[in-house]
Amino acid sequence: MSIRSKRSMRSRANLSATCGAAVLLGTALAGAPAGAAEQAKAVVGVRVHVSATGSDSNPGTKKKPVKSLAQAHKIAVRKQATAVEIRIKNGTYVSPQLNWTLRARVTIRPDGSGRPVFRGQPGKRLYWLRTTEAGAQFDIRGLQLQEYTRGGIFFRGSSRNNIRGMVFTHIGSKHALSGVTQGNGGVHLNDSNRNWIAGNRFNALENIPLDPDGDGPKKPTGIAEIHAVYFGARSSDNTVTGNRFTTVSGDPVRMRNRSDNNVIDANRFARTGYKGLASDWYDEDASECESIGNSFTNNRTGVSATQGSGYRPAGGVTTVDAVKEYQPKRCGRPGVRFALRGNGG
């Protein structure tokens, strides 16, 4: 059985568990003996509806939805839910960074047809969603995130998440300039493992160089890196598949500091990448090491098996490496850093 098949089976199991938690809510407490009270307490399901025409004074039902993700989070925290489903009505939302703090399985997706759009709030354009709760596990689908400076989604410690069918567009300092803040990534992971990032579109993720004195941007024809998928540190065994990457000013997939055994398979790249389509880098001034065991397979690069069509802010034609290793190994870790197979223009 292939790596992708095994991970698909595992992903479906995770989704079944998430959906099953809400069903268990109705049965866990019914007829439970006194000794089962603590076990029953572990399954608390909450569904919250969000609408651009709702009100945050509403309870979050389908007929009386709340207006913001922040209020949906407050409701889930207040009820100490362990299975949370957030249904979002089609519309456009101006939304500051949501700092998720609850240990729970969380599903966020559209309520009905259409693709809800979330835009960064002026002055607060960091990430759309950020969590440092290792016990949170997300399934996020079908939304569009745009005009955030730092990035779209940042998981620190949270693993086994699903990011599918999303659109990440116009992210980074070029599109949402806020002080001297530069963008990191559409999906940014630290200590986050076994995630599925599949079937998404990453478009126009661009930073521009900022003045070193903090007085504003330099010429917009310059390049400063931002990544579509950024394995920032110790993020391993993740799968990036079936995505489309266009106009990303940095290397679209970046490994850093012991981010190992990640699979980048069957994606499409066009006019994207600073030095490579996938790359490995570490901070030479910190106690960081190279990443190993990553694979770059069956991707459409725009050029050839070993080169891709690169990013230039003013247009033109350039090429980048399919994979780029910025520095030599420094920690002596055994194994190759990238394996290439089946790639082509």
VEXBAZA-836792 format. One record per residue (C-alpha): residue in three letters; chain; x, y, z. Coordinates in steps of 0.25 Angstrom, whole numbers, plus 5000, padded with zeros to 4 digits. Last residue first. Example, Ala and Ser with C-alpha at 12.3 -4.5 7.8 and 13.67 -1.06 7.14 Angstrom:
# residues 2
PT;rest;kette;x;y;z
PT;Ser;A;5055;4996;5029
PT;Ala;A;5049;4982;5031
//
This chain:
# residues 345
PT;rest;kette;x;y;z
PT;Gly;A;5027;5082;4933
PT;Gly;A;5031;5069;4940
PT;Asn;A;5033;5061;4953
PT;Gly;A;5032;5046;4954
PT;Arg;A;5042;5045;4965
PT;Leu;A;5051;5053;4974
PT;Ala;A;5056;5050;4988
PT;Phe;A;5060;5061;4997
PT;Arg;A;5069;5063;5010
PT;Val;A;5076;5049;5008
PT;Gly;A;5078;5040;5020
PT;Pro;A;5087;5041;5032
PT;Arg;A;5087;5053;5041
PT;Gly;A;5101;5059;5041
PT;Cys;A;5097;5072;5049
PT;Arg;A;5102;5082;5039
PT;Lys;A;5097;5078;5026
PT;Pro;A;5101;5087;5014
PT;Gln;A;5093;5100;5013
PT;Tyr;A;5081;5105;5004
PT;Glu;A;5076;5092;5000
PT;Lys;A;5067;5095;4988
PT;Val;A;5057;5086;4981
PT;Ala;A;5051;5088;4967
PT;Asp;A;5061;5098;4965
PT;Val;A;5057;5112;4960
PT;Thr;A;5055;5117;4946
PT;Thr;A;5052;5131;4941
PT;Val;A;5043;5138;4931
PT;Gly;A;5037;5152;4931
PT;Gly;A;5027;5158;4941
PT;Ala;A;5030;5170;4950
PT;Pro;A;5029;5162;4963
PT;Arg;A;5038;5151;4958
PT;Tyr;A;5034;5137;4963
PT;Gly;A;5040;5124;4957
PT;Ser;A;5036;5114;4947
PT;Gly;A;5041;5101;4952
PT;Gln;A;5054;5092;4950
PT;Thr;A;5058;5078;4952
PT;Ala;A;5047;5070;4945
PT;Ser;A;5044;5081;4935
PT;Val;A;5038;5094;4933
PT;Gly;A;5024;5098;4939
PT;Thr;A;5027;5089;4951
PT;Arg;A;5016;5079;4950
PT;Asn;A;5018;5070;4962
PT;Asn;A;5019;5054;4962
PT;Thr;A;5029;5054;4974
PT;Phe;A;5036;5063;4984
PT;Ser;A;5040;5054;4996
PT;Asn;A;5045;5058;5010
PT;Gly;A;5054;5049;5017
PT;Ile;A;5063;5059;5024
PT;Ser;A;5063;5073;5030
PT;Glu;A;5075;5081;5033
PT;Cys;A;5079;5085;5048
PT;Glu;A;5076;5097;5057
PT;Ser;A;5084;5102;5069
PT;Ala;A;5083;5116;5065
PT;Asp;A;5092;5125;5057
PT;Glu;A;5092;5116;5045
PT;Asp;A;5077;5117;5044
PT;Tyr;A;5072;5105;5035
PT;Trp;A;5067;5104;5021
PT;Asp;A;5061;5093;5013
PT;Ser;A;5054;5095;5000
PT;Ala;A;5042;5092;4991
PT;Leu;A;5039;5100;4978
PT;Gly;A;5053;5106;4979
PT;Lys;A;5061;5118;4979
PT;Tyr;A;5050;5129;4980
PT;Gly;A;5038;5121;4976
PT;Thr;A;5025;5123;4968
PT;Arg;A;5022;5126;4954
PT;Ala;A;5014;5113;4953
PT;Phe;A;5014;5100;4962
PT;Arg;A;5004;5089;4961
PT;Asn;A;5003;5078;4972
PT;Ala;A;5004;5063;4971
PT;Asp;A;5012;5060;4983
PT;Ile;A;5020;5067;4994
PT;Val;A;5022;5057;5005
PT;Asn;A;5028;5061;5018
PT;Asn;A;5038;5051;5024
PT;Asp;A;5045;5061;5033
PT;Ser;A;5044;5075;5038
PT;Arg;A;5057;5075;5046
PT;Asn;A;5060;5090;5046
PT;Arg;A;5053;5096;5034
PT;Met;A;5045;5091;5022
PT;Arg;A;5039;5101;5012
PT;Val;A;5028;5099;5001
PT;Pro;A;5025;5111;4992
PT;Asp;A;5039;5116;4992
PT;Gly;A;5037;5131;4994
PT;Ser;A;5030;5141;4985
PT;Val;A;5018;5132;4983
PT;Thr;A;5011;5135;4969
PT;Thr;A;5004;5122;4967
PT;Phe;A;5003;5109;4975
PT;Arg;A;4992;5099;4972
PT;Asn;A;4990;5087;4982
PT;Gly;A;4987;5073;4979
PT;Thr;A;4996;5068;4991
PT;Val;A;5004;5073;5003
PT;Thr;A;5005;5061;5013
PT;Asn;A;5011;5063;5027
PT;Asp;A;5020;5053;5033
PT;Ser;A;5028;5063;5040
PT;Ser;A;5028;5077;5047
PT;Arg;A;5040;5080;5055
PT;Ala;A;5041;5094;5052
PT;Gly;A;5035;5104;5042
PT;Phe;A;5029;5095;5032
PT;Tyr;A;5024;5106;5023
PT;Val;A;5013;5104;5013
PT;Ala;A;5010;5115;5004
PT;His;A;5023;5122;5007
PT;Ile;A;5027;5137;5008
PT;Glu;A;5041;5142;5004
PT;Ala;A;5044;5156;5001
PT;Ile;A;5046;5161;4986
PT;Gly;A;5048;5175;4980
PT;Thr;A;5039;5182;4970
PT;Pro;A;5031;5188;4981
PT;Lys;A;5042;5198;4984
PT;Lys;A;5045;5199;4998
PT;Pro;A;5033;5198;5008
PT;Gly;A;5032;5207;5021
PT;Asp;A;5040;5214;5031
PT;Gly;A;5044;5202;5039
PT;Asp;A;5059;5206;5039
PT;Pro;A;5062;5193;5031
PT;Asp;A;5052;5198;5020
PT;Leu;A;5043;5186;5016
PT;Pro;A;5045;5177;5005
PT;Ile;A;5032;5172;4998
PT;Asn;A;5025;5160;5003
PT;Glu;A;5016;5152;4993
PT;Leu;A;5005;5141;4994
PT;Ala;A;4998;5144;4981
PT;Asn;A;4991;5130;4980
PT;Phe;A;4991;5117;4988
PT;Arg;A;4979;5108;4984
PT;Asn;A;4976;5096;4992
PT;Gly;A;4973;5082;4988
PT;Ala;A;4981;5075;5000
PT;Ile;A;4988;5079;5013
PT;Trp;A;4988;5067;5021
PT;Asn;A;4995;5068;5035
PT;Arg;A;5003;5057;5041
PT;Asn;A;5011;5066;5050
PT;Ser;A;5011;5080;5056
PT;Asp;A;5023;5084;5064
PT;Asn;A;5023;5098;5057
PT;Leu;A;5014;5099;5045
PT;His;A;5010;5111;5036
PT;Val;A;4999;5109;5025
PT;Gly;A;4999;5122;5016
PT;Gly;A;5012;5125;5021
PT;Asn;A;5022;5135;5028
PT;Gly;A;5017;5149;5024
PT;Gln;A;5025;5161;5028
PT;Thr;A;5021;5172;5038
PT;Val;A;5028;5185;5037
PT;Gly;A;5015;5193;5040
PT;Ser;A;5003;5186;5035
PT;Leu;A;5004;5184;5020
PT;Ala;A;4992;5175;5015
PT;His;A;4995;5172;5000
PT;Lys;A;5010;5174;4999
PT;Ser;A;5013;5170;5013
PT;Gly;A;5007;5156;5011
PT;Ile;A;4994;5149;5007
PT;His;A;4987;5152;4994
PT;Thr;A;4981;5138;4993
PT;Phe;A;4979;5126;5001
PT;Val;A;4967;5118;4995
PT;Met;A;4963;5105;5003
PT;Gly;A;4959;5091;4998
PT;Arg;A;4965;5084;5009
PT;Ile;A;4973;5087;5022
PT;Asn;A;4972;5074;5031
PT;Asn;A;4979;5074;5044
PT;Arg;A;4986;5062;5050
PT;Ser;A;4995;5071;5059
PT;Ser;A;4994;5083;5068
PT;Gly;A;5007;5087;5074
PT;Arg;A;5008;5101;5068
PT;Phe;A;4998;5102;5056
PT;Phe;A;4997;5115;5049
PT;Ile;A;4986;5117;5038
PT;Gly;A;4986;5129;5028
PT;Gly;A;4998;5137;5028
PT;Arg;A;5006;5148;5035
PT;Thr;A;5000;5160;5027
PT;Tyr;A;4985;5155;5025
PT;Glu;A;4978;5161;5012
PT;Gln;A;4971;5148;5008
PT;Leu;A;4965;5135;5013
PT;Gln;A;4955;5127;5005
PT;Leu;A;4947;5116;5011
PT;Gly;A;4944;5102;5007
PT;Arg;A;4950;5093;5017
PT;Ile;A;4956;5093;5031
PT;Asp;A;4957;5080;5039
PT;Phe;A;4964;5083;5052
PT;Gln;A;4970;5076;5064
PT;Ala;A;4972;5084;5077
PT;Gly;A;4980;5076;5088
PT;Ala;A;4993;5083;5085
PT;Glu;A;4987;5097;5088
PT;Thr;A;4996;5107;5082
PT;Thr;A;4986;5112;5072
PT;Arg;A;4986;5123;5061
PT;Leu;A;4974;5125;5051
PT;Trp;A;4973;5137;5041
PT;Tyr;A;4988;5141;5044
PT;Leu;A;4993;5155;5046
PT;Arg;A;4985;5166;5040
PT;Lys;A;4981;5174;5053
PT;Gly;A;4982;5188;5048
PT;Pro;A;4972;5187;5037
PT;Gln;A;4964;5174;5039
PT;Gly;A;4968;5163;5030
PT;Arg;A;4958;5158;5020
PT;Phe;A;4950;5145;5022
PT;Val;A;4942;5140;5010
PT;Pro;A;4931;5129;5010
PT;Arg;A;4931;5120;4998
PT;Gly;A;4917;5117;4993
PT;Ser;A;4906;5107;4996
PT;Gly;A;4901;5102;5009
PT;Asp;A;4908;5105;5023
PT;Pro;A;4922;5106;5019
PT;Arg;A;4933;5099;5027
PT;Ile;A;4940;5098;5041
PT;Thr;A;4941;5085;5048
PT;Val;A;4948;5085;5062
PT;Arg;A;4952;5073;5070
PT;Ala;A;4955;5079;5084
PT;Arg;A;4965;5085;5094
PT;Leu;A;4961;5100;5094
PT;Thr;A;4970;5112;5092
PT;Trp;A;4968;5117;5078
PT;Asn;A;4974;5131;5076
PT;Leu;A;4966;5136;5064
PT;Gln;A;4973;5147;5057
PT;Pro;A;4964;5159;5053
PT;Ser;A;4952;5156;5043
PT;Val;A;4945;5165;5033
PT;Tyr;A;4935;5155;5028
PT;Thr;A;4929;5153;5014
PT;Gly;A;4917;5144;5011
PT;Asn;A;4913;5130;5010
PT;Lys;A;4908;5124;5023
PT;Ile;A;4919;5118;5033
PT;Arg;A;4916;5105;5040
PT;Ile;A;4925;5103;5052
PT;Glu;A;4925;5089;5058
PT;Val;A;4932;5087;5071
PT;Ala;A;4935;5073;5078
PT;Thr;A;4941;5074;5092
PT;Ala;A;4932;5086;5097
PT;Gln;A;4935;5093;5110
PT;Lys;A;4922;5100;5109
PT;Arg;A;4928;5114;5111
PT;Val;A;4939;5110;5102
PT;Ala;A;4930;5106;5090
PT;Ile;A;4922;5119;5092
PT;Lys;A;4934;5127;5092
PT;His;A;4940;5121;5080
PT;Ala;A;4927;5124;5072
PT;Gln;A;4928;5138;5077
PT;Ala;A;4942;5139;5071
PT;Leu;A;4937;5133;5058
PT;Ser;A;4928;5145;5057
PT;Lys;A;4913;5149;5054
PT;Val;A;4906;5139;5062
PT;Pro;A;4894;5131;5057
PT;Lys;A;4880;5131;5061
PT;Lys;A;4872;5122;5052
PT;Lys;A;4883;5112;5050
PT;Thr;A;4887;5114;5065
PT;Gly;A;4898;5122;5070
PT;Pro;A;4892;5127;5083
PT;Asn;A;4891;5142;5078
PT;Ser;A;4897;5154;5084
PT;Asp;A;4909;5152;5074
PT;Ser;A;4898;5156;5063
PT;Gly;A;4896;5150;5050
PT;Thr;A;4896;5157;5036
PT;Ala;A;4910;5152;5033
PT;Ser;A;4906;5138;5038
PT;Val;A;4912;5128;5047
PT;His;A;4905;5115;5052
PT;Val;A;4910;5108;5065
PT;Arg;A;4910;5093;5067
PT;Val;A;4914;5088;5080
PT;Gly;A;4918;5073;5085
PT;Val;A;4922;5070;5099
PT;Val;A;4929;5056;5100
PT;Ala;A;4939;5055;5111
PT;Lys;A;4928;5057;5122
PT;Ala;A;4922;5044;5118
PT;Gln;A;4935;5037;5123
PT;Glu;A;4935;5045;5137
PT;Ala;A;4920;5041;5139
PT;Ala;A;4922;5026;5136
PT;Gly;A;4922;5022;5151
PT;Ala;A;4908;5028;5153
PT;Pro;A;4902;5019;5142
PT;Ala;A;4900;5025;5128
PT;Gly;A;4885;5023;5124
PT;Ala;A;4886;5034;5113
PT;Leu;A;4899;5042;5116
PT;Ala;A;4908;5037;5105
PT;Thr;A;4896;5035;5095
PT;Gly;A;4893;5049;5090
PT;Leu;A;4907;5054;5091
PT;Leu;A;4912;5042;5083
PT;Val;A;4906;5047;5070
PT;Ala;A;4914;5060;5072
PT;Ala;A;4927;5052;5074
PT;Gly;A;4924;5043;5062
PT;Cys;A;4927;5054;5052
PT;Thr;A;4941;5056;5058
PT;Ala;A;4944;5041;5059
PT;Ser;A;4940;5039;5045
PT;Leu;A;4949;5050;5040
PT;Asn;A;4961;5044;5047
PT;Ala;A;4958;5031;5041
PT;Arg;A;4957;5037;5027
PT;Ser;A;4970;5043;5030
PT;Arg;A;4977;5030;5034
PT;Met;A;4971;5023;5021
PT;Ser;A;4977;5035;5013
PT;Arg;A;4990;5034;5020
PT;Lys;A;4991;5019;5016
PT;Ser;A;4987;5022;5002
PT;Arg;A;4997;5033;5001
PT;Ile;A;5009;5025;5006
PT;Ser;A;5006;5014;4996
PT;Met;A;5000;5000;5000
//
